């Protein structure tokens, strides 16, 4: 079957991927797959940290909508049914899984992270455990967007925004905009957004931002030098942690969601220490698909409003280059194989 392979930094090409199901695996047809910021890190840097390096041609893609090619009677699903695929398969046996943190499982098998091929292909090998049933009425694009919505929900679970708090979101990519949308639903009255890219800033008010700027220093201007109660950082900038520490008030909270280019942050330690900050790192998501499905089913969030570009498999190389350069008003690219 046809698939898009990342061979190394800035090298993505279409090729053929063999379909060889292992015991316990099923084959599904990919209906839609989104290009995520982490996919972009694999494209630009050839990996994310030491544990997720591309050592041979690799198919990315973990924001997945699929159709069953055969019935799944144990879940009451017929062939042809549209489903979501949870890319993560934690071990369910380790201490961290038992503590209720399957998103932190060190033994996880993650679809779309090296060496496990993802869904930028015509079909995908997965397991029945990873198939997520849906109520009727979903489009394939909405289903693919459930995974990034889940990342946003997990970030909000860590952040715990409260009524009438002031909140700043740094980064207005799909995750940052999704977090803005959820903060709006949570009753945040003073909601600010920062992004250096003009078309991303232009999108932020639609998702609830009260004020938007291209520089983190604007937050001090808006708050009279106090800073906001909570900063949620969703950028790819090594300076993102530093900007969050500068923007938050004394005794405030910071949640880091973004993955920095180069796998490192710059931080002035004295600033964070003297402010006595509470800092949380957000790692993907836990068991949040049911909440993501309900939010989407009740149209509480605007998932399809994040999608700016729609392509087929042949358009993937150009789409990655477009995303890497933040060109043509791109926010989210959806692939329809």
C-alpha positions in Angstrom: 0.0 0.0 0.0 1.1 3.6 -0.6 2.4 5.5 2.4 4.5 8.6 3.2 7.9 7.9 4.7 10.2 10.3 6.6 13.7 9.2 5.7 15.5 12.0 7.7 15.4 15.7 8.3 13.4 17.5 5.6 13.2 14.3 3.6 9.7 12.8 3.2 8.7 10.6 0.2 5.9 8.4 -0.9 6.6 4.7 -1.1 5.2 1.2 -0.6 4.5 -0.3 2.9 3.9 -4.0 3.3 0.8 -5.2 5.0 1.9 -7.9 7.4 -0.5 -8.3 10.4 1.1 -9.7 13.5 -1.0 -11.9 15.8 -3.7 -9.8 17.5 -3.6 -7.1 14.8 -6.3 -6.0 12.4 -6.1 -3.9 9.2 -8.3 -0.8 8.9 -8.7 1.7 6.1 -7.5 5.2 6.9 -10.3 7.7 6.5 -8.4 10.8 7.7 -5.2 11.7 9.5 -4.1 15.0 10.8 -0.5 16.3 10.7 0.6 17.1 14.2 3.3 19.3 15.6 5.2 16.2 16.8 5.1 14.8 13.2 6.7 18.1 12.2 9.5 17.6 14.7 10.3 14.2 13.2 10.3 15.9 9.8 12.6 18.8 10.8 14.9 17.1 13.3 14.6 13.3 12.6 13.3 12.6 16.1 12.1 13.9 19.5 14.6 13.3 22.2 16.9 10.3 22.4 14.1 7.7 22.7 12.2 8.5 19.5 14.7 8.8 16.7 14.1 7.8 13.1 16.6 5.1 12.3 15.0 3.8 9.1 12.2 5.2 6.9 9.2 5.8 9.1 5.5 6.5 8.4 4.2 9.2 10.7 0.5 10.0 11.7 -1.3 9.5 15.0 -4.5 11.6 14.7 -6.5 8.9 13.1 -10.0 8.2 11.8 -10.5 4.8 10.2 -13.1 2.4 8.7 -13.2 -1.2 9.8 -12.4 -3.6 7.0 -13.9 -6.5 8.9 -16.4 -6.7 11.8 -15.3 -6.4 15.4 -18.0 -8.4 17.2 -16.4 -8.0 20.6 -17.2 -4.2 20.3 -20.5 -4.7 18.4 -19.0 -3.0 15.3 -19.7 -3.9 11.7 -17.4 -3.7 8.7 -17.3 -0.2 7.2 -17.9 1.5 10.6 -16.1 4.8 11.1 -14.0 4.6 14.3 -11.3 6.5 16.1 -7.9 4.8 16.7 -6.2 5.6 19.9 -2.5 5.7 18.9 -1.3 4.7 22.4 -1.3 1.1 23.7 0.1 1.2 27.2 1.2 -2.0 28.9 -1.5 -1.8 31.7 0.9 -3.7 34.0 3.6 -1.2 35.1 3.5 0.9 38.3 2.7 4.1 36.3 -0.3 2.5 34.5 -1.6 1.2 37.9 -1.2 4.7 39.4 -3.6 6.0 36.8 -1.0 7.5 34.4 -1.1 5.3 31.2 0.0 8.3 29.2 3.4 8.0 31.1 3.8 4.3 30.5 7.5 3.7 29.6 6.5 0.5 27.7 3.8 2.1 25.5 3.5 1.1 21.9 2.6 4.3 20.1 1.3 4.4 16.6 3.1 7.0 14.6 6.2 7.2 16.8 9.4 5.5 15.7 9.7 2.6 15.1 5.9 2.0 14.9 4.5 3.2 11.6 1.6 5.6 11.7 -1.5 6.4 9.5 -0.2 8.5 6.7 -1.0 5.5 4.4 -3.9 3.9 2.7 -4.4 1.4 5.5 -3.1 0.9 9.0 -2.3 -2.1 11.2 -3.7 -1.7 14.7 -5.3 -3.7 17.5 -9.0 -4.1 18.6 -8.0 -2.5 22.0 -7.1 0.7 20.2 -10.4 1.0 18.3 -12.7 3.6 19.8 -16.4 3.4 19.0 -18.4 6.6 18.1 -22.0 7.7 18.2 -23.5 8.4 14.7 -23.1 11.7 13.0 -19.3 12.2 13.1 -17.3 13.1 10.0 -13.9 11.5 9.4 -12.2 14.9 10.0 -14.0 15.4 13.3 -12.9 11.9 14.3 -9.2 12.6 13.5 -9.4 15.8 15.5 -10.5 13.9 18.7 -6.8 13.0 19.4 -5.5 16.6 19.5 -8.7 17.6 21.4 -7.7 14.9 24.0 -4.3 16.5 24.3 -6.0 19.8 25.1 -8.4 18.2 27.6 -5.4 16.6 29.5 -3.6 20.0 29.5 -6.7 21.6 31.1 -7.0 18.8 33.6 -3.4 19.7 34.8 -4.0 23.5 34.6 -7.3 23.6 36.4 -8.3 27.1 35.3 -10.9 28.7 37.6 -13.7 31.1 37.1 -12.5 34.7 36.6 -8.8 33.8 36.6 -6.5 35.4 34.1 -5.0 32.9 31.6 -2.5 33.3 28.8 -2.0 30.8 26.1 1.4 31.0 24.4 1.2 29.5 20.9 -1.8 29.5 18.6 -1.3 26.4 16.6 -4.0 23.7 16.7 -3.3 22.7 20.3 -3.0 26.3 21.5 -6.3 27.3 19.8 -8.0 24.1 21.2 -6.8 25.1 24.7 -8.2 28.6 24.2 -11.6 27.0 23.2 -11.7 24.9 26.3 -10.6 27.8 28.6 -13.6 29.7 27.2 -15.9 26.8 28.0 -14.4 26.7 31.5 -15.5 30.3 32.2 -12.1 32.1 32.0 -12.9 35.7 31.7 -9.5 37.2 31.1 -8.1 35.0 28.3 -5.0 36.2 26.3 -3.1 34.7 23.4 0.4 35.2 22.1 1.9 34.0 18.8 4.5 35.5 16.4 2.6 34.3 13.3 0.0 36.8 12.0 -2.5 34.3 10.6 -2.5 32.3 13.9 -3.0 35.5 15.9 -6.0 36.3 13.6 -7.6 33.0 14.5 -7.3 33.3 18.3 -10.3 35.6 18.9 -12.6 33.0 17.3 -11.6 30.6 20.0 -12.1 33.0 22.9 -9.0 35.2 23.2 -9.8 38.6 24.6 -6.5 40.2 23.5 -3.8 38.9 21.2 -0.2 40.0 20.5 3.0 38.9 18.9 5.2 39.2 22.0 4.9 37.8 25.5 5.8 41.2 26.9 2.3 42.4 26.0 0.9 40.4 29.0 2.7 42.7 31.4 1.1 45.6 29.6 -2.3 44.1 29.8 -2.1 43.2 33.5 -0.3 46.3 34.8 2.9 44.4 35.4 1.2 41.8 37.6 1.2 38.9 35.2 -1.6 36.3 34.7 -2.6 33.6 37.2 -2.0 30.8 34.7 0.1 30.3 31.6 -0.4 27.4 29.3 2.6 27.1 26.9 1.9 25.4 23.6 4.8 26.5 21.3 7.8 24.8 19.7 10.1 27.5 21.0 13.1 26.8 23.3 12.3 30.2 24.9 8.7 29.1 25.6 9.4 28.1 29.2 11.2 31.4 29.8 8.4 33.4 28.2 5.8 31.6 30.4 7.8 32.3 33.6 8.0 36.0 32.6 4.3 36.2 31.9 2.9 34.5 35.0 2.3 36.3 38.3 4.2 35.6 41.5 3.0 32.3 42.9 1.3 31.5 39.6 1.0 28.3 37.6 2.6 27.2 34.3 1.7 24.2 32.2 4.1 23.2 29.4 2.4 21.4 26.6 4.6 22.2 23.6 7.7 20.3 22.4 10.7 22.7 21.9 12.8 22.6 18.8 16.2 21.0 19.7 14.6 19.2 22.7 15.7 21.8 25.2 14.4 24.9 27.1 16.1 28.1 28.0 15.1 29.2 31.5 16.4 31.9 33.9 16.3 29.8 37.1 16.2 32.7 39.5 13.1 34.2 37.9 11.1 30.9 38.3 12.4 30.3 41.8 11.8 33.8 43.1 8.3 33.7 41.8 7.7 30.4 43.5 6.0 29.0 40.4 4.1 25.7 40.2 5.1 24.0 36.9 3.5 21.0 35.3 4.6 19.2 32.2 1.8 17.8 30.0 2.5 14.4 28.3 -0.2 13.6 25.7 -3.3 12.4 27.5 -4.9 9.9 29.7 -8.3 8.2 29.3 -10.1 11.2 27.8 -11.7 10.0 24.6 -15.2 9.8 26.2 -15.0 13.5 27.1 -13.6 14.4 23.7 -16.3 12.5 21.9 -19.0 14.2 24.0 -17.6 17.7 23.5 -17.5 17.1 19.7 -20.9 15.4 19.6 -22.6 18.4 21.4 -20.7 20.9 19.2 -19.2 22.5 22.3 -15.8 22.9 20.4 -15.0 23.9 16.9 -12.8 21.0 15.6 -13.3 21.5 11.9 -12.7 25.3 12.3 -9.0 24.4 13.0 -8.5 22.7 9.6 -7.1 25.1 7.0 -5.8 22.6 4.4 -7.1 19.3 3.0 -4.9 17.1 0.9 -4.4 13.5 -0.4 -1.3 11.4 0.1 0.5 13.0 -2.8 0.3 16.4 -1.1 2.1 15.3 2.1 5.6 16.4 1.2 4.5 19.9 0.2 2.3 20.1 3.3 5.2 19.3 5.7 7.3 22.0 4.0 4.3 24.4 4.3 3.9 23.7 8.0 7.6 24.0 8.7 7.6 27.5 7.1 4.2 28.6 8.6 3.1 29.6 5.1 -0.2 30.1 3.3 -2.2 30.6 6.5 -1.7 27.0 7.5 -2.9 25.8 11.0 -4.0 22.2 10.6 -3.5 20.0 7.6 -5.9 17.0 7.2 -4.9 14.1 4.9 -7.6 12.1 3.2 -5.8 9.0 1.7 
